[in-house]
Amino acid sequence: MKTEDGDKIVFTFDTIVIPGGNSEALAVNLARQFYQQMRKQEFDQKQILRVATELVSCLTASLEEYRKKIMR
């Protein structure tokens, strides 16, 4: 991924998520590190809120598909 200025953004889940770990702690750690990376890349609060909104939207869509599947 690159910014509009052409700077490469490096963010890998492999450095954050350790398989087999405590899922609650991993979720919190992932969210915090993701936020820290966005701040390091100088995302403003509006951009961070847009990312959070998109994540919630993806989850909502996924849950809706699951609901439809189990209702069949």
N, C-alpha and C positions, 0 to 999 in steps of 0.2 A: 504494500500500500504506500502511496506517496501523497504528500500534502500538495496544495496548489502551487507552492514554491518549488516543488520537485524534491523536497527532503524526504528521505525514506523513513517511515515509522516502523520500528521493530518492536513487536509485542508477541511473545510466544507463550502459549498456555503450558507448554512443557516445563517452563521454568517456574510455574506457579502451582499447577495441579499435580499432585503425586497420587497415582492410582492406589487404591486400597486404604487411603487415609480416612480420617473422620470427615464425613460428608458435610456436616454443619460448619466445621472449622474451615474446610476447603472453600465452601461457598463464601464465607465472610472474607477469607484471605483473597480470593479471586476478585471479589467486588472492590475491596480496598486497594489492591494493587492495580486494578484496571483504572480506578479513579486517579490514583497517583500518576499513572502513565499518561492519562489524558491531561492532567495538570502540568506535567513536565513538558508535554507537547504544546502547552499554552492554549488548550481548549478553554473557552470562557464558560461561565455558568450556563448560559443559554445552550451552548453546544452540548455540554454534559447532560443537561436536562433532556435534550433531543435524543441523545443516545439512550438514556434511561426510559424515555417514552417508547422508543422503538423496541427495546427489550421487552417491555410490558406488552406491547402490541403483538410481538411474536409469541409470547407466552399465552396471551388471550386467544390468538388464532389456533395455537396448538391445542389448548384446552377445549375449544369449540369443536375442533375436528374429533378429538377424543370422545366428547359428549355425543356427537352424531354417530360415531362408530358403535358406542355401547347401547344406543337407543335402537339400533337396527335389529 
